[in-house]
Amino acid sequence: MKPLLAPAIAGLAAVALAPSAHAARAINLHAGTAGELAEMCAANPNQELGDARINYCHGFAQGAVDVLVHFEGEKRTFCFPKPTPTRTETLGQFVNWVRADPAHARFQAAAGLYRFLQDRYPCGK
């Protein structure tokens, strides 16, 4: 290798191997209650961890609904209308439902979401 190229290559390698200012950092999010889940769902995406909180909310809700639908089978206690509302619309309604009654906020997160779905989207109506 030519002597003049060695410092340039070493500098490029140092930049490539250095930690990025934009490197992902590990975060731990958890919603134990419906109130905590609603706050995740209502997060401002422009604030620190806002997008992560919203993504947690959406992922939690989708997973919970998938499990509920699987275990309820034919005996459904909630039914989404046609056309199905968006996940964002539904979770916005969930936030309002939780905030409307302090008792709702105390439910375990999945149980609160389940009760909301039963209240908001009952089958046969």
C-alpha positions in Angstrom: 0.0 0.0 0.0 1.3 3.4 -0.8 2.3 5.5 2.2 -0.1 8.3 1.4 -3.1 6.0 1.2 -2.6 4.3 4.5 -3.7 7.3 6.7 -6.7 7.9 4.5 -7.8 4.2 4.7 -7.2 4.1 8.4 -9.3 7.3 8.8 -12.2 5.8 6.8 -12.1 2.6 8.8 -12.2 4.6 12.0 -15.3 6.5 10.8 -17.0 3.3 9.6 -16.4 1.5 12.9 -17.2 4.4 15.2 -20.5 4.4 17.0 -23.0 6.4 15.1 -24.7 9.5 16.7 -27.9 8.0 15.3 -27.4 4.4 16.6 -30.4 2.8 18.0 -30.6 2.6 21.8 -32.4 0.0 23.7 -35.6 1.1 25.4 -38.0 -0.7 27.6 -41.7 0.1 27.3 -44.4 -1.6 29.3 -48.1 -0.9 29.8 -49.5 -2.8 32.7 -52.8 -1.0 32.9 -55.3 0.3 30.4 -54.4 3.8 31.5 -50.7 3.2 30.7 -51.6 1.7 27.4 -53.9 4.6 26.5 -51.0 7.1 27.3 -48.8 5.1 24.9 -51.5 5.3 22.3 -51.9 9.1 22.8 -48.2 9.8 22.6 -47.0 12.8 20.6 -44.8 11.5 17.8 -42.8 14.7 17.9 -41.7 14.2 21.5 -38.9 11.9 22.7 -39.9 8.2 22.3 -43.2 9.3 20.8 -42.9 7.0 17.8 -41.7 4.1 20.0 -44.7 4.6 22.3 -47.2 4.7 19.5 -45.6 1.6 17.8 -45.8 -0.2 21.2 -49.5 0.6 21.5 -50.3 -0.5 17.9 -48.3 -3.7 18.3 -49.8 -4.5 21.7 -53.3 -3.9 20.4 -52.8 -5.9 17.2 -51.4 -8.8 19.2 -54.2 -8.7 21.7 -56.9 -8.6 19.1 -55.3 -11.5 17.2 -55.2 -13.6 20.4 -58.8 -12.6 21.4 -60.2 -13.5 17.9 -58.3 -16.8 18.0 -59.6 -17.8 21.4 -63.2 -16.6 20.9 -63.6 -18.4 17.7 -67.3 -18.5 16.7 -68.5 -17.0 20.0 -67.3 -13.5 19.3 -68.1 -10.8 21.9 -66.9 -8.0 19.6 -67.2 -7.5 15.9 -65.6 -4.8 13.8 -68.1 -3.1 11.4 -67.6 -3.1 7.7 -65.7 -1.2 6.5 -63.4 -1.9 9.4 -62.1 1.3 11.1 -58.4 1.9 11.0 -56.2 0.8 13.9 -55.4 4.5 14.5 -59.1 5.4 14.7 -59.9 2.5 17.0 -57.1 3.3 19.3 -58.0 6.9 19.4 -61.5 5.8 20.6 -59.8 3.5 23.2 -57.9 6.5 24.6 -61.1 8.5 24.9 -62.9 5.5 26.5 -60.1 5.1 29.1 -60.0 8.9 29.8 -63.8 9.1 30.2 -63.9 6.9 33.3 -61.1 6.5 35.8 -62.2 2.9 36.5 -61.3 2.0 32.9 -57.7 3.1 33.5 -57.2 0.6 36.3 -58.0 -2.5 34.2 -55.1 -4.7 33.2 -54.0 -3.5 29.8 -55.3 -6.4 27.7 -58.5 -6.7 29.8 -59.2 -3.0 29.3 -58.7 -3.2 25.6 -61.0 -6.2 25.5 -63.7 -4.4 27.5 -63.4 -1.4 25.2 -63.8 -3.6 22.1 -66.9 -5.3 23.6 -68.4 -1.9 24.5 -67.6 -0.2 21.2 -68.1 -3.0 18.7 -70.7 -5.4 20.1 -71.7 -8.2 17.8 -75.2 -8.2 16.4 -75.8 -4.5 16.5 
